[in-house]
Amino acid sequence: MTIPPILVTLILGGIAGWLASLIVGGSGGIIRNIIIGLVGAVVGHFVLGALGLRLGGPFLHSMIAAVLGGVIVIVVSRFLSR
């Protein structure tokens, strides 16, 4: 049995968002974590690509980018909500 790619993406996005919220501090539900992880992945890949950084293999690089991007998304959203 194979797992649909969209389900894998949502699970990894949720993990990345959860890790980002642990790093920055905060709370939220699974939907918030998934959104932060998915948006964070885009932001993180952009930032790491602009810096020319490649960290580890494809999976590790993607998770680091998603968590880093998630942290950026949380910090920026907190700054804008003030």
C-alpha positions as CSV (number, residue, x, y, z in Angstrom):
1,M,0.0,0.0,0.0
2,T,1.4,3.4,-0.9
3,I,0.7,6.7,0.9
4,P,-0.6,9.5,-1.4
5,P,2.0,12.2,-1.8
6,I,-0.5,14.9,-0.6
7,L,-0.9,13.1,2.6
8,V,2.9,12.8,3.1
9,T,3.2,16.6,2.3
10,L,0.5,17.4,4.9
11,I,2.1,15.2,7.6
12,L,5.6,16.7,7.0
13,G,4.2,20.2,6.9
14,G,2.5,19.5,10.3
15,I,5.7,18.3,11.8
16,A,7.7,21.2,10.4
17,G,5.1,23.7,11.7
18,W,5.0,22.0,15.1
19,L,8.8,22.1,15.4
20,A,8.8,25.8,14.4
21,S,6.3,26.6,17.0
22,L,8.4,24.8,19.6
23,I,11.4,26.8,18.6
24,V,9.7,30.2,18.7
25,G,7.2,29.4,21.4
26,G,3.5,29.4,20.8
27,S,0.5,27.2,20.5
28,G,-1.9,26.2,17.8
29,G,-3.7,23.3,16.4
30,I,-2.8,20.8,13.8
31,I,-4.3,22.9,11.0
32,R,-2.2,25.9,12.0
33,N,0.9,23.8,12.2
34,I,0.3,22.4,8.7
35,I,-0.2,25.8,7.2
36,I,2.9,27.2,8.9
37,G,4.9,24.2,7.7
38,L,3.7,24.4,4.1
39,V,4.1,28.2,3.9
40,G,7.4,27.9,5.8
41,A,8.7,25.3,3.3
42,V,8.3,27.8,0.5
43,V,9.9,30.7,2.5
44,G,12.7,28.5,3.7
45,H,13.6,27.1,0.3
46,F,13.6,30.6,-1.1
47,V,15.9,31.9,1.7
48,L,18.3,29.0,1.6
49,G,18.4,29.1,-2.2
50,A,19.1,32.8,-2.2
51,L,22.0,32.2,0.3
52,G,23.2,29.3,-1.9
53,L,23.0,26.8,1.0
54,R,22.3,23.1,0.6
55,L,22.0,21.3,3.9
56,G,22.2,17.5,3.9
57,G,20.3,15.2,1.6
58,P,17.0,16.1,-0.1
59,F,14.8,15.1,2.9
60,L,16.9,16.7,5.5
61,H,17.3,19.9,3.5
62,S,13.6,20.1,2.9
63,M,12.8,19.6,6.6
64,I,15.4,22.2,7.7
65,A,14.1,24.7,5.1
66,A,10.5,24.1,6.2
67,V,11.3,24.6,9.9
68,L,13.4,27.6,9.3
69,G,10.8,29.1,7.1
70,G,8.1,28.3,9.7
71,V,10.1,30.2,12.3
72,I,10.4,33.2,9.9
73,V,6.6,33.0,9.2
74,I,5.7,33.0,12.9
75,V,8.1,35.8,13.8
76,V,7.0,38.0,10.9
77,S,3.3,37.3,11.6
78,R,3.8,38.3,15.3
79,F,5.6,41.5,14.2
80,L,2.8,42.4,11.8
81,S,0.0,41.7,14.3
82,R,1.4,44.3,16.7
